[in-house]
Amino acid sequence: MSGTAAAVAAILAQKFGHTAETDGFFAAYSVYLVLVLAAQSFRLVVLPELTRSASDGRLGAETRAYMLAFVFLGVLVSAAVLLLRHPLGDALTGSAEASHVAARALVYLLPAAFVQLLAAIAASALAARDDYGIAAIGYALGGVGGVVLFVLLADGHGPIALAWATLVNSAITLGLPFLALLVRGDLGGHGFHFDARRRLGRLVEGCAVPIAIQGLFLVCLRVAADQGVGKPTIFSYAYLIASVFAAVTAGSVALVSSAPLTRRGIDAEAAAAHVVHASWLSVALIGAGVGVFALVGDRVVEAVLGGSFSGHDGEQVVRLVLYLSLWMFASVAYTLAFPLVFVLARQRVLLPLAVGAVAVHVAVTWGLSKAFGMAGIAVALAVSTVLVLAVLLAALSPRVLTLAAVGLGRLAVVEAVLAGVSFGLVALVLGGIPAALVGVAVYALLIAVWRPRGLRHAWAYMRALH
């Protein structure tokens, strides 16, 4: 999924650069990302419930009820967006051209997002049976199909072709796991209760914080628009690069851990240990990736995104990714901590946290952007995400917050030393690609020789969990 997303981003940049038109598309696409993040997060919300339902023989009834409830919601929201697309486009952008593109794209991207929500429910139903492969193939084929369609249509139709391709992507992503559930008979069974209000309430409660987290990015994007034409596009690409570093590892661990943790049951010590141990595995890979990007990122950005991102613009993307390093760290820990709220049934804090996070972020982003420009926007995103993480850990229990803070603090120090020695010292002697290659080699050697205690414990923990 991350690979196909990167390919689409590269094609979009190569063909269209960073203009008011791309600013408008990214504004609409950011709304899609908010809802897709909600869909992926809802997998973590509903998976414990579907796991228990599978044990009780009610998996088919629960899955059908959730799907019908969200089809109903998706039709209503998509119809409203169709009617209000022009005011929404104006609210999301800063120019008439950008607003027009955003309004057109929203008409396709909103339905695509709700199809992704249905795909998430189907994937969760399979995961409740400990089956992750079919959904994985569906997501991969959807990504590839979207890339192919975008390539075929981009020259003739511009960025709007990506909105069409995204809708096709979503349809494929849903189709395969849904077909598997039908063939296996996992959508059958008695005891069906539609109860749309309760299920939509679960969606609102469970997705409030993930939507707020993505809403933080939307706030950043809107503030970046005040920095000049093209700045939202530049910030979007930096954010997408940073998101790949954070999501590839932590997101996968969070998804495949919910069902085992639900069956096993956990206490405060186990919850903190899960967050810290899984963070070690993710951050160790992120450290190497960010180190390489710091040394050769400008070349990578120009080669992948095209000549429009050479020189100052390419360097700004690299700097923003580095500023977002703290956000990556916090995002990894947040991604791992969030499912535990549902495993331990501590959801009451989520709605007020979501509202408070966005309100605080608006003020923080405005202040830091005035003081430090684009760099301040990136730092604001990190600060707000750290605050959300702290509240989530405290909601699990004050002891979880204390234990996790100590463990994550140690991890941050060790990783800073590893990356600083491996890439920072090498950069003093070498430059460019040789420095990146030597830096990775030194980084791997240091880990092999030093064998950090936290990393050893993390690997043993994850093997035992599965």
Secondary structure, 3 states (H helix, E strand, C coil): CHHHHHHHHHHHHHHHCCCHHHHHHHHHHHHHHHHHHHHHHHHHHHHHHHHHHHHHCCHHHHHHHHHHHHHHHHHHHHHHHHHCHHHHHHHHCCCHHHHHHHHHHHHHHHHHHHHHHHHHHHHHHHHCCCCCHHHHHHHHHHHHHHHHHHHHHHHHHCCHHHHHHHHHHHHHHHHHHHHHHHHHCCCCCCCCCCCHHHHHHHHHHHHHHHHHHHHHHHHHHHHHHCCCCCHHHHHHHHHHHHHHHHHHHHHHHHHHHHHHHHHHCCCHHHHHHHHHHHHHHHHHHHHHHHHHHHHHHHHHHHHHHCHHHCCHHHHHHHHHHHHCHHHHHHHHHHHHHHHHHHHCCCHHHHHHHHHHHHHHHHHHHHHHHHHHCHHHHHHHHHHHHHHHHHHHHHHHCHHHHHHHHHHHHHHHHHHHHHHHHHHHHHHHHCCHHHHHHHHHHHHHHHHHHHCCHHHHHHHHHHHHHC
